[in-house]
Amino acid sequence: MMRTSFRLGLAVALTGLFAASAAAQQEFDARALAAAVASHVRHAVDRRDRDQRDRDKNEQVERITKTVKIGAAGQVDLSNISGDIVVTAGGGDEVKIDVVKRGRGPTDADAKRQLELLTIDIIERTGRVEVRSRYKEGERHINASADYTVTAPAGALVTARSVSGDIRVTGIKGELDVETVSGDVRLDGVGQLGRAKTVSGNVDVSGARVDGTLEASSVSGNVIARAVKARRIELGTVSGNVELVDAACDTVTAKAVSGEVSFTGALAKGGRYAFKSHSGDVRLVLAGEVGFEIEASTFSGTIKSDLPLTIGGKRESAVSHRTIRGVYGDGGAFLDVTTFSGSVVIRKR
């Protein structure tokens, strides 16, 4: 619990620092500030983790397993305090739950006591199962965690949340909502993704197929989406890079405060794309035959295009400006590109 509170405090502090840098951009170099804060966070977390491991060398483990019938399109609600969550698609109409509890302390007796302070509730309802971690009320300095490994029907509706831990979901095609405070989120081959969010960690989405909006965000970490399909894609981070590769989408919004924004792939005819960074480059590597209309600007960088653009009625190749309004090819898509202290680079794939 101490470690969770510590990391959560660092994440909150980080958010405040970057908000201040954005509001006072004339006084601060956001990229340098990000590097300094990130370095401080890494060293502080590493030092605290080493000290914690030295104090709590002993570990007690308890395993809980259960199988619950929920139906092929039932609901799975997973909520954890400290520990990882892994969800994999299976067949049939049952959910298989495997929870590994761990208690740590300077002695075996202390570790066993820590283990007893953490309770796992598995609540069964018709067509639904809930798995929740719960610490004993009134206790402080709890050092216990639980890892969830769950196999659910592919069509299940899954909600997964953790305060401190990674979340990975593979192959779930039903509605999916994933959120952690301190940890990475990785989603492979999922469908109907509503939201993938972390405060301190990376978000990696691959092969998702979504009817509506695919939303992924982080405060301190990279956000990456590969081979995804959705009507609308919204990606954002404060401190980190945003990367979108081979997406099939009509509307894209990708934003970073301190980091690079990149797009690789083909544009959709009639599509609208907004790429914005405060302190970082925007890189577009374009494939396919669809042309585009572009409005792009940078304050202290340059805009370079290897693709010939028509600007003010004049066709230009190897374009290098700070502000442009131009057209390439049939102008079938629209690009809105902005960076404050970075460059815009446009290339052919």
C-alpha positions as CSV (number, residue, x, y, z in Angstrom):
1,M,0.0,0.0,0.0
2,M,2.9,2.3,0.7
3,R,4.3,1.6,-2.7
4,T,1.0,2.3,-4.4
5,S,0.5,5.6,-2.5
6,F,4.0,6.6,-3.3
7,R,3.6,6.0,-7.1
8,L,0.2,7.5,-7.2
9,G,1.6,10.6,-5.5
10,L,4.4,10.8,-8.0
11,A,1.9,10.5,-10.9
12,V,-0.2,13.3,-9.5
13,A,2.8,15.5,-9.0
14,L,3.9,14.7,-12.6
15,T,0.5,15.8,-13.9
16,G,0.7,19.1,-12.0
17,L,4.2,19.8,-13.3
18,F,3.3,19.3,-16.9
19,A,0.2,21.4,-16.6
20,A,2.3,24.2,-15.2
21,S,4.8,23.8,-18.1
22,A,2.0,24.0,-20.7
23,A,0.6,27.2,-19.1
24,A,3.9,28.9,-18.9
25,Q,5.5,27.7,-22.1
26,Q,7.4,30.9,-22.6
27,E,9.4,30.3,-19.4
28,F,10.1,26.6,-19.5
29,D,11.4,24.1,-22.0
30,A,8.8,21.3,-21.6
31,R,11.1,18.7,-23.1
32,A,13.9,19.4,-20.6
33,L,11.5,19.5,-17.8
34,A,10.0,16.2,-18.8
35,A,13.4,14.6,-18.9
36,A,14.4,15.9,-15.5
37,V,11.1,14.9,-13.8
38,A,11.1,11.4,-15.5
39,S,14.7,10.9,-14.3
40,H,13.8,11.9,-10.8
41,V,10.8,9.6,-10.8
42,R,12.8,6.6,-12.0
43,H,15.6,7.1,-9.4
44,A,13.1,7.7,-6.6
45,V,11.0,4.6,-7.5
46,D,14.1,2.4,-8.0
47,R,15.5,3.5,-4.6
48,R,12.3,2.9,-2.8
49,D,11.8,-0.5,-4.4
50,R,15.3,-1.6,-3.5
51,D,14.8,-0.5,0.1
52,Q,11.4,-2.2,0.2
53,R,12.9,-5.5,-1.1
54,D,15.7,-5.4,1.5
55,R,13.2,-5.0,4.3
56,D,10.6,-7.5,3.0
57,K,12.7,-10.5,1.8
58,N,10.1,-13.2,2.9
59,E,7.0,-14.0,1.0
60,Q,3.9,-16.1,1.6
61,V,1.7,-17.1,-1.3
62,E,-2.0,-18.3,-1.5
63,R,-3.8,-19.4,-4.7
64,I,-7.5,-19.1,-5.3
65,T,-9.1,-20.8,-8.3
66,K,-12.7,-20.8,-9.4
67,T,-14.9,-21.5,-12.5
68,V,-18.1,-19.5,-13.0
69,K,-20.7,-20.0,-15.7
70,I,-21.8,-16.6,-17.1
71,G,-22.9,-17.3,-20.6
72,A,-21.2,-16.6,-23.9
73,A,-21.9,-12.8,-23.6
74,G,-21.8,-12.5,-19.9
75,Q,-20.1,-9.8,-17.8
76,V,-16.7,-9.9,-16.1
77,D,-15.8,-7.1,-13.7
78,L,-12.2,-7.2,-12.3
79,S,-11.0,-4.7,-9.8
80,N,-7.5,-4.9,-8.2
81,I,-5.5,-2.7,-5.8
82,S,-2.0,-4.0,-6.3
83,G,-1.1,-6.6,-8.9
84,D,-1.4,-7.5,-12.6
85,I,-4.5,-8.5,-14.5
86,V,-4.3,-10.8,-17.5
87,V,-7.5,-11.7,-19.5
88,T,-7.5,-14.2,-22.4
89,A,-10.4,-15.2,-24.6
90,G,-11.5,-18.8,-24.4
91,G,-14.4,-20.9,-25.6
92,G,-17.7,-21.9,-24.0
93,D,-19.7,-20.0,-21.5
94,E,-17.5,-20.2,-18.4
95,V,-15.0,-17.8,-16.7
96,K,-11.9,-19.4,-15.2
97,I,-10.4,-17.4,-12.5
98,D,-6.9,-17.9,-11.0
99,V,-5.8,-15.4,-8.3
100,V,-2.3,-15.5,-6.7
101,K,-2.1,-13.6,-3.5
102,R,1.3,-12.6,-2.1
103,G,2.2,-11.2,1.3
104,R,5.7,-9.9,2.1
105,G,7.5,-9.0,5.3
106,P,10.9,-9.2,7.1
107,T,9.9,-12.6,8.6
108,D,7.7,-15.4,7.5
109,A,5.2,-14.6,10.3
110,D,5.1,-10.9,9.1
111,A,4.6,-12.1,5.5
112,K,1.7,-14.4,6.6
113,R,0.1,-11.6,8.5
114,Q,0.3,-9.3,5.5
115,L,-1.3,-12.0,3.3
116,E,-4.2,-12.2,5.7
117,L,-4.8,-8.4,5.4
118,L,-5.8,-8.9,1.7
119,T,-9.2,-10.5,0.8
120,I,-10.3,-11.5,-2.6
121,D,-14.1,-11.4,-3.2
122,I,-15.6,-13.4,-6.0
123,I,-19.2,-12.5,-6.4
124,E,-21.5,-14.5,-8.7
125,R,-24.6,-13.2,-10.2
126,T,-26.8,-14.4,-13.1
127,G,-24.7,-13.8,-16.2
128,R,-22.0,-11.9,-14.3
129,V,-19.0,-12.3,-12.0
130,E,-17.1,-9.8,-10.0
131,V,-13.5,-10.2,-8.7
132,R,-12.3,-7.6,-6.2
133,S,-9.4,-7.0,-3.9
134,R,-10.1,-5.6,-0.5
135,Y,-7.6,-4.6,2.3
136,K,-8.6,-4.9,5.9
137,E,-10.1,-1.7,7.2
138,G,-8.1,0.4,9.7
139,E,-4.7,-1.2,8.7
140,R,-1.8,0.8,7.5
141,H,1.5,-0.2,5.8
142,I,-0.1,-3.2,4.0
143,N,2.4,-5.0,1.7
144,A,0.2,-7.6,-0.1
145,S,-0.7,-7.9,-3.7
146,A,-2.8,-10.2,-6.0
147,D,-2.3,-11.2,-9.6
148,Y,-5.4,-12.1,-11.6
149,T,-5.3,-14.6,-14.5
150,V,-8.7,-14.9,-16.2
151,T,-10.0,-16.9,-19.2
152,A,-13.4,-15.6,-20.4
153,P,-15.7,-16.2,-23.3
154,A,-14.6,-14.2,-26.3
155,G,-17.9,-12.4,-26.4
156,A,-17.8,-11.4,-22.8
157,L,-18.2,-7.8,-21.6
158,V,-15.0,-7.1,-19.6
159,T,-14.1,-4.3,-17.2
160,A,-10.6,-4.3,-15.7
161,R,-9.2,-1.8,-13.3
162,S,-6.1,-1.7,-11.1
163,V,-4.5,0.9,-8.9
164,S,-0.9,-0.4,-9.2
165,G,-0.4,-3.1,-11.8
166,D,-0.2,-4.0,-15.5
167,I,-3.3,-5.0,-17.5
168,R,-3.2,-7.3,-20.6
169,V,-6.3,-8.4,-22.5
170,T,-6.1,-10.7,-25.6
171,G,-8.9,-11.7,-28.0
172,I,-11.9,-10.4,-26.1
173,K,-14.5,-9.2,-28.7
174,G,-17.2,-7.9,-26.3
175,E,-17.3,-4.5,-24.8
176,L,-14.0,-3.7,-23.0
177,D,-13.0,-0.9,-20.6
178,V,-9.5,-1.0,-19.1
179,E,-7.9,1.4,-16.6
180,T,-4.9,1.5,-14.3
181,V,-3.2,4.2,-12.3
182,S,0.4,2.9,-12.2
183,G,1.1,0.3,-14.8
184,D,1.1,-0.6,-18.5
185,V,-2.0,-1.5,-20.6
186,R,-1.6,-3.9,-23.5
187,L,-4.5,-5.0,-25.7
188,D,-4.2,-7.5,-28.5
189,G,-6.9,-8.5,-31.0
190,V,-9.8,-7.0,-29.0
191,G,-13.1,-5.6,-30.2
192,Q,-15.6,-3.0,-29.0
193,L,-12.9,-1.2,-26.9
194,G,-14.4,1.7,-25.1
195,R,-11.3,3.1,-23.2
196,A,-7.7,2.1,-22.4
197,K,-6.2,4.5,-19.9
198,T,-3.3,4.7,-17.5
199,V,-1.8,7.6,-15.5
200,S,1.8,6.3,-15.2
201,G,2.6,3.7,-17.9
202,N,2.4,2.8,-21.6
203,V,-0.7,1.9,-23.6
204,D,-0.3,-0.5,-26.5
205,V,-3.3,-1.5,-28.6
206,S,-2.9,-3.9,-31.5
207,G,-5.4,-5.4,-33.9
208,A,-8.5,-3.8,-32.3
209,R,-11.7,-3.6,-34.3
210,V,-14.2,-1.1,-32.9
211,D,-17.5,0.1,-34.3
212,G,-17.4,3.5,-32.6
213,T,-14.5,5.4,-30.9
214,L,-11.2,3.9,-29.8
215,E,-9.8,6.0,-27.0
216,A,-6.4,5.4,-25.4
217,S,-4.5,7.8,-23.1
218,S,-1.7,8.1,-20.6
219,V,-0.3,10.9,-18.5
220,S,3.3,9.7,-18.3
221,G,4.0,7.1,-21.0
222,N,3.8,6.2,-24.7
223,V,0.5,5.5,-26.5
224,I,0.8,3.2,-29.4
225,A,-2.0,1.8,-31.7
226,R,-1.2,-0.7,-34.5
227,A,-3.4,-2.2,-37.2
228,V,-6.6,-0.9,-35.5
229,K,-9.9,-0.1,-37.1
230,A,-12.5,2.3,-35.8
231,R,-14.8,5.1,-36.9
232,R,-12.9,7.5,-34.7
233,I,-9.5,7.2,-32.9
234,E,-8.5,9.5,-30.0
235,L,-4.9,9.1,-28.6
236,G,-3.2,11.3,-26.1
237,T,-0.4,11.6,-23.6
238,V,1.2,14.4,-21.5
239,S,4.8,13.0,-21.3
240,G,5.5,10.4,-24.0
241,N,5.1,9.7,-27.6
242,V,1.9,8.9,-29.6
243,E,2.3,6.5,-32.5
244,L,-0.4,5.3,-34.9
245,V,0.5,2.7,-37.5
246,D,-1.7,1.2,-40.3
247,A,-5.1,2.4,-38.9
248,A,-8.3,2.2,-40.8
249,C,-10.3,5.2,-39.6
250,D,-12.2,8.3,-40.8
251,T,-11.3,10.6,-37.9
252,V,-8.1,10.7,-35.9
253,T,-7.0,13.0,-33.0
254,A,-3.5,12.4,-31.7
255,K,-2.0,14.7,-29.1
256,A,1.1,14.9,-26.9
257,V,2.4,17.7,-24.7
258,S,6.0,16.6,-24.4
259,G,6.7,14.0,-27.0
260,E,6.5,13.0,-30.6
261,V,3.4,12.3,-32.6
262,S,3.7,10.0,-35.6
263,F,1.3,8.5,-38.1
264,T,2.3,5.7,-40.6
265,G,-0.2,4.4,-43.2
266,A,-2.9,5.3,-45.7
267,L,-5.4,8.1,-45.4
268,A,-9.1,7.5,-45.8
269,K,-10.9,9.5,-48.5
270,G,-12.9,12.2,-46.7
271,G,-11.0,11.5,-43.5
272,R,-10.1,14.2,-41.0
273,Y,-6.8,14.0,-39.0
274,A,-5.5,16.2,-36.2
275,F,-2.0,15.8,-35.0
276,K,-0.7,18.1,-32.3
277,S,2.3,18.3,-30.0
278,H,3.6,21.1,-27.8
279,S,7.2,20.0,-27.4
280,G,7.9,17.4,-30.0
281,D,8.0,16.6,-33.7
282,V,5.0,15.4,-35.8
283,R,6.0,12.8,-38.4
284,L,3.7,11.6,-41.1
285,V,4.7,8.7,-43.3
286,L,1.9,8.3,-45.9
287,A,1.0,5.3,-48.1
288,G,-1.7,4.8,-50.7
289,E,-3.2,7.0,-53.4
290,V,-5.5,9.2,-51.4
291,G,-4.3,12.8,-51.4
292,F,-4.9,15.5,-48.7
293,E,-5.4,19.1,-47.9
294,I,-3.1,20.3,-45.1
295,E,-2.9,23.1,-42.7
296,A,0.3,23.0,-40.6
297,S,2.2,25.3,-38.3
298,T,5.2,25.4,-36.0
299,F,6.6,28.2,-33.8
300,S,10.2,27.2,-33.5
301,G,10.6,24.3,-35.9
302,T,10.2,23.7,-39.6
303,I,7.7,22.0,-41.9
304,K,9.3,19.7,-44.4
305,S,7.4,17.7,-47.0
306,D,9.0,15.3,-49.5
307,L,5.6,15.2,-51.3
308,P,5.0,18.0,-53.8
309,L,2.3,20.3,-52.4
310,T,0.3,23.0,-54.2
311,I,0.6,26.1,-52.1
312,G,-1.1,29.4,-53.2
313,G,-1.6,28.0,-56.7
314,K,2.1,27.1,-57.0
315,R,3.4,23.5,-57.0
316,E,6.4,23.1,-54.7
317,S,8.6,20.1,-54.1
318,A,10.8,19.6,-51.0
319,V,8.7,22.1,-49.1
320,S,10.3,23.7,-46.1
321,H,8.2,26.4,-44.2
322,R,6.9,27.2,-40.7
323,T,3.3,27.6,-41.8
324,I,1.6,26.1,-44.8
325,R,-1.8,25.6,-46.4
326,G,-1.6,23.3,-49.3
327,V,-2.9,20.4,-51.3
328,Y,-1.4,17.1,-52.4
329,G,-3.0,15.0,-55.1
330,D,-6.8,14.9,-55.0
331,G,-7.0,16.5,-51.6
332,G,-9.3,13.7,-50.5
333,A,-8.4,13.9,-46.8
334,F,-7.8,16.9,-44.4
335,L,-4.8,17.2,-42.1
336,D,-4.5,19.7,-39.2
337,V,-1.0,19.6,-37.9
338,T,0.5,21.8,-35.1
339,T,3.6,21.8,-33.0
340,F,5.0,24.6,-30.8
341,S,8.7,23.6,-30.4
342,G,9.1,20.8,-32.9
343,S,9.1,20.1,-36.6
344,V,6.6,18.7,-39.0
345,V,8.0,16.0,-41.4
346,I,5.9,14.5,-44.2
347,R,7.2,11.6,-46.2
348,K,6.0,8.9,-48.7
349,R,6.0,5.4,-47.4
